[in-house]
Amino acid sequence: MWWLVEEFESIRRFLGMGGDVLFAIFILSFLLWSVLLERWFYFLAVAPRMAKKNARRVDCTLRAPKLERKDDPSRACLTPGH
């Protein structure tokens, strides 16, 4: 655990030598990495579900004029929540 204290001490000394500009660069790099990780999560977890949902909407929209019978099982996509 002492090695971690030594690492923090070296970072503190490094920031002390660079002044406020180095501290600003550190904050900006942290923000950059947080945005990158958020986008990575979005493209891995959220975007595929949204793409499937939008593809179903487009498919239902294109098929809607063709559907005239109420007992047609393909009308299920037109109900809300699907």
Distance bins in CASP14 RR format, pairs under 12 A and 6 or more apart:
PFRMAT RR
TARGET T0000
AUTHOR 0000-0000-0000
RMODE 2
METHOD distances of the structure
MODEL  1
1 7 0 0 0 0 0 1 0 0 0 0 0
1 8 0 0 0 0 0 1 0 0 0 0 0
2 8 0 0 0 0 0 1 0 0 0 0 0
2 9 0 0 0 0 0 1 0 0 0 0 0
3 9 0 0 0 0 0 1 0 0 0 0 0
3 10 0 0 0 0 0 1 0 0 0 0 0
4 10 0 0 0 0 0 1 0 0 0 0 0
4 11 0 0 0 0 0 1 0 0 0 0 0
5 11 0 0 0 0 0 1 0 0 0 0 0
5 12 0 0 0 0 0 1 0 0 0 0 0
6 12 0 0 0 0 0 1 0 0 0 0 0
6 13 0 0 0 0 0 1 0 0 0 0 0
7 13 0 0 0 0 0 1 0 0 0 0 0
7 14 0 0 0 0 0 1 0 0 0 0 0
8 14 0 0 0 0 0 1 0 0 0 0 0
8 15 0 0 0 0 0 1 0 0 0 0 0
9 15 0 0 0 0 0 1 0 0 0 0 0
9 16 0 0 0 0 0 1 0 0 0 0 0
10 16 0 0 0 0 0 1 0 0 0 0 0
10 17 0 0 0 0 0 1 0 0 0 0 0
11 17 0 0 0 0 0 1 0 0 0 0 0
11 18 0 0 0 0 0 1 0 0 0 0 0
11 22 0 0 0 0 0 1 0 0 0 0 0
11 23 0 0 0 0 0 1 0 0 0 0 0
11 26 0 0 0 0 1 0 0 0 0 0 0
12 18 0 0 0 0 0 1 0 0 0 0 0
12 19 0 0 0 0 0 1 0 0 0 0 0
12 22 0 0 0 0 0 1 0 0 0 0 0
12 23 0 0 0 0 0 1 0 0 0 0 0
12 26 0 0 0 0 0 1 0 0 0 0 0
13 19 0 0 0 0 0 1 0 0 0 0 0
13 22 0 0 0 0 0 1 0 0 0 0 0
14 22 1 0 0 1 0 0 0 0 0 0 0
14 23 0 0 0 0 0 1 0 0 0 0 0
14 25 0 0 0 0 0 1 0 0 0 0 0
14 26 0 0 0 0 1 0 0 0 0 0 0
15 21 0 0 0 0 0 1 0 0 0 0 0
15 22 1 0 1 0 0 0 0 0 0 0 0
15 23 1 0 1 0 0 0 0 0 0 0 0
15 24 0 0 0 0 0 1 0 0 0 0 0
15 25 0 0 0 0 1 0 0 0 0 0 0
15 26 1 0 0 1 0 0 0 0 0 0 0
15 27 0 0 0 0 0 1 0 0 0 0 0
16 22 1 0 0 1 0 0 0 0 0 0 0
16 23 0 0 0 0 1 0 0 0 0 0 0
16 26 0 0 0 0 0 1 0 0 0 0 0
17 23 0 0 0 0 0 1 0 0 0 0 0
18 24 0 0 0 0 0 1 0 0 0 0 0
18 25 0 0 0 0 1 0 0 0 0 0 0
18 26 0 0 0 0 0 1 0 0 0 0 0
19 25 0 0 0 0 0 1 0 0 0 0 0
19 26 0 0 0 0 0 1 0 0 0 0 0
20 26 0 0 0 0 0 1 0 0 0 0 0
20 27 0 0 0 0 0 1 0 0 0 0 0
21 27 0 0 0 0 0 1 0 0 0 0 0
21 28 0 0 0 0 0 1 0 0 0 0 0
22 28 0 0 0 0 0 1 0 0 0 0 0
22 29 0 0 0 0 0 1 0 0 0 0 0
23 29 0 0 0 0 0 1 0 0 0 0 0
23 30 0 0 0 0 0 1 0 0 0 0 0
24 30 0 0 0 0 0 1 0 0 0 0 0
24 31 0 0 0 0 0 1 0 0 0 0 0
25 31 0 0 0 0 0 1 0 0 0 0 0
25 32 0 0 0 0 0 1 0 0 0 0 0
26 32 0 0 0 0 0 1 0 0 0 0 0
26 33 0 0 0 0 0 1 0 0 0 0 0
27 33 0 0 0 0 0 1 0 0 0 0 0
27 34 0 0 0 0 0 1 0 0 0 0 0
28 34 0 0 0 0 0 1 0 0 0 0 0
28 35 0 0 0 0 0 1 0 0 0 0 0
29 35 0 0 0 0 0 1 0 0 0 0 0
29 36 0 0 0 0 0 1 0 0 0 0 0
30 36 0 0 0 0 0 1 0 0 0 0 0
30 37 0 0 0 0 0 1 0 0 0 0 0
31 37 0 0 0 0 0 1 0 0 0 0 0
31 38 0 0 0 0 0 1 0 0 0 0 0
32 38 0 0 0 0 0 1 0 0 0 0 0
32 39 0 0 0 0 0 1 0 0 0 0 0
33 39 0 0 0 0 0 1 0 0 0 0 0
33 40 0 0 0 0 0 1 0 0 0 0 0
34 40 0 0 0 0 0 1 0 0 0 0 0
34 41 0 0 0 0 0 1 0 0 0 0 0
35 41 0 0 0 0 0 1 0 0 0 0 0
35 42 0 0 0 0 0 1 0 0 0 0 0
36 42 0 0 0 0 0 1 0 0 0 0 0
36 43 0 0 0 0 0 1 0 0 0 0 0
37 43 0 0 0 0 0 1 0 0 0 0 0
37 44 0 0 0 0 0 1 0 0 0 0 0
37 45 0 0 0 0 0 1 0 0 0 0 0
38 44 0 0 0 0 0 1 0 0 0 0 0
38 45 0 0 0 0 0 1 0 0 0 0 0
38 46 0 0 0 0 0 1 0 0 0 0 0
39 45 0 0 0 0 0 1 0 0 0 0 0
39 46 0 0 0 0 0 1 0 0 0 0 0
39 47 0 0 0 0 1 0 0 0 0 0 0
40 46 0 0 0 0 0 1 0 0 0 0 0
40 47 0 0 0 0 0 1 0 0 0 0 0
41 47 0 0 0 0 1 0 0 0 0 0 0
41 48 0 0 0 0 0 1 0 0 0 0 0
42 48 0 0 0 0 0 1 0 0 0 0 0
42 49 0 0 0 0 0 1 0 0 0 0 0
42 50 0 0 0 0 1 0 0 0 0 0 0
42 51 0 0 0 0 0 1 0 0 0 0 0
43 49 0 0 0 0 0 1 0 0 0 0 0
43 50 0 0 0 0 0 1 0 0 0 0 0
43 51 0 0 0 0 0 1 0 0 0 0 0
46 52 0 0 0 0 0 1 0 0 0 0 0
46 53 0 0 0 0 0 1 0 0 0 0 0
47 53 0 0 0 0 0 1 0 0 0 0 0
47 54 0 0 0 0 0 1 0 0 0 0 0
48 54 0 0 0 0 0 1 0 0 0 0 0
48 55 0 0 0 0 0 1 0 0 0 0 0
49 55 0 0 0 0 0 1 0 0 0 0 0
49 56 0 0 0 0 0 1 0 0 0 0 0
50 56 0 0 0 0 0 1 0 0 0 0 0
50 57 0 0 0 0 0 1 0 0 0 0 0
51 57 0 0 0 0 0 1 0 0 0 0 0
51 58 0 0 0 0 0 1 0 0 0 0 0
52 58 0 0 0 0 0 1 0 0 0 0 0
52 59 0 0 0 0 0 1 0 0 0 0 0
52 82 0 0 0 0 0 1 0 0 0 0 0
53 59 0 0 0 0 0 1 0 0 0 0 0
53 60 0 0 0 0 0 1 0 0 0 0 0
53 77 0 0 0 0 0 1 0 0 0 0 0
53 81 0 0 0 0 1 0 0 0 0 0 0
53 82 0 0 0 0 1 0 0 0 0 0 0
54 60 0 0 0 0 0 1 0 0 0 0 0
54 61 0 0 0 0 0 1 0 0 0 0 0
55 61 0 0 0 0 0 1 0 0 0 0 0
55 62 0 0 0 0 0 1 0 0 0 0 0
55 77 0 0 0 0 0 1 0 0 0 0 0
56 62 0 0 0 0 0 1 0 0 0 0 0
56 63 0 0 0 0 0 1 0 0 0 0 0
56 74 0 0 0 0 0 1 0 0 0 0 0
56 76 0 0 0 0 0 1 0 0 0 0 0
56 77 1 0 0 1 0 0 0 0 0 0 0
56 78 0 0 0 0 0 1 0 0 0 0 0
56 79 0 0 0 0 0 1 0 0 0 0 0
56 81 0 0 0 0 0 1 0 0 0 0 0
56 82 1 0 0 1 0 0 0 0 0 0 0
57 63 0 0 0 0 0 1 0 0 0 0 0
57 64 0 0 0 0 0 1 0 0 0 0 0
57 77 0 0 0 0 1 0 0 0 0 0 0
57 78 0 0 0 0 0 1 0 0 0 0 0
57 80 0 0 0 0 0 1 0 0 0 0 0
57 81 0 0 0 0 0 1 0 0 0 0 0
57 82 0 0 0 0 1 0 0 0 0 0 0
58 64 0 0 0 0 0 1 0 0 0 0 0
58 77 0 0 0 0 0 1 0 0 0 0 0
59 66 0 0 0 0 0 1 0 0 0 0 0
59 67 0 0 0 0 0 1 0 0 0 0 0
59 74 0 0 0 0 1 0 0 0 0 0 0
59 76 0 0 0 0 0 1 0 0 0 0 0
59 77 1 0 0 1 0 0 0 0 0 0 0
59 78 0 0 0 0 0 1 0 0 0 0 0
59 82 0 0 0 0 0 1 0 0 0 0 0
60 66 0 0 0 0 0 1 0 0 0 0 0
60 67 0 0 0 0 1 0 0 0 0 0 0
60 74 0 0 0 0 1 0 0 0 0 0 0
60 75 0 0 0 0 1 0 0 0 0 0 0
60 76 0 0 0 0 1 0 0 0 0 0 0
60 77 1 0 1 0 0 0 0 0 0 0 0
60 78 1 0 1 0 0 0 0 0 0 0 0
60 79 0 0 0 0 1 0 0 0 0 0 0
60 80 0 0 0 0 0 1 0 0 0 0 0
60 81 0 0 0 0 0 1 0 0 0 0 0
60 82 0 0 0 0 1 0 0 0 0 0 0
61 67 0 0 0 0 0 1 0 0 0 0 0
61 77 0 0 0 0 1 0 0 0 0 0 0
61 78 0 0 0 0 1 0 0 0 0 0 0
62 74 0 0 0 0 0 1 0 0 0 0 0
62 77 0 0 0 0 0 1 0 0 0 0 0
62 78 0 0 0 0 0 1 0 0 0 0 0
63 72 0 0 0 0 1 0 0 0 0 0 0
63 74 1 0 0 1 0 0 0 0 0 0 0
63 75 0 0 0 0 1 0 0 0 0 0 0
63 76 0 0 0 0 0 1 0 0 0 0 0
63 77 1 0 0 1 0 0 0 0 0 0 0
63 78 0 0 0 0 1 0 0 0 0 0 0
64 72 0 0 0 0 0 1 0 0 0 0 0
64 74 0 0 0 0 0 1 0 0 0 0 0
64 75 0 0 0 0 1 0 0 0 0 0 0
64 77 0 0 0 0 1 0 0 0 0 0 0
64 78 1 0 0 1 0 0 0 0 0 0 0
65 78 0 0 0 0 0 1 0 0 0 0 0
66 72 0 0 0 0 1 0 0 0 0 0 0
66 74 0 0 0 0 1 0 0 0 0 0 0
66 75 0 0 0 0 0 1 0 0 0 0 0
66 78 0 0 0 0 0 1 0 0 0 0 0
67 73 0 0 0 0 0 1 0 0 0 0 0
67 74 1 0 0 1 0 0 0 0 0 0 0
67 75 1 0 1 0 0 0 0 0 0 0 0
67 76 0 0 0 0 0 1 0 0 0 0 0
67 77 0 0 0 0 1 0 0 0 0 0 0
67 78 1 0 0 1 0 0 0 0 0 0 0
67 79 0 0 0 0 0 1 0 0 0 0 0
68 74 0 0 0 0 0 1 0 0 0 0 0
68 75 0 0 0 0 1 0 0 0 0 0 0
69 75 0 0 0 0 1 0 0 0 0 0 0
70 76 0 0 0 0 0 1 0 0 0 0 0
70 78 0 0 0 0 0 1 0 0 0 0 0
72 78 0 0 0 0 1 0 0 0 0 0 0
73 79 0 0 0 0 0 1 0 0 0 0 0
74 82 0 0 0 0 0 1 0 0 0 0 0
75 82 0 0 0 0 0 1 0 0 0 0 0
76 82 1 0 0 1 0 0 0 0 0 0 0
END
